[in-house]
Amino acid sequence: MAENTPVQGQSKGKSIACMVCGIASIVASYGYGVGLICAIVSLILGAQCKKDGVQNQFTKVGKITAIIGLILSIIGTIASIAVAIAGAALSAQYGY
């Protein structure tokens, strides 16, 4: 077996992990950075699968869900910061 040839089971495992992390990033998108971490991990695994020459359905789904999870995580983080700033401003205004 050549040195750069991926082992079939290992590549399939990476692509499944890519998909699972991508789906987890959507589910945890409002979990204070957890979704962001899952999305980044999924994108890294997807890039590794592409480098290994593996492009199957799991990898494609993983990349798509990772991008969706990344966007939702960024929106959730911005919304959390906006709510915190609004709460601090209101508490300062009313002397709490």
C-alpha positions, 0 to 999 in steps of 0.5 A: 500500500502506498504511503499517501493512500488513505485507509478506507475505514479511516477516511470514512470515519473522518467524513462521518465525524465531519457530518456529525460535527456539522450537525452538532454545530447547528444544534448547539449554535446558541450554546455560547461558542459550542456550535462555533467550535463544532463548525470549525472542527467539521470544516477542518475534518472536511478539508482533511478528507478533501486532502485525502481524496475522499469526497463522499456524501458524509463529507459534503453534508458535513461541510454544508451543515458546518457552514450553516452552524458557523453562520448561526453561531455567529448570529447567536453570539452577536445576539447574546452580546447585544442583549448583554449590552442592552441589559447593562445599559438599562441597569445603568440607566435605572440605577440597578 
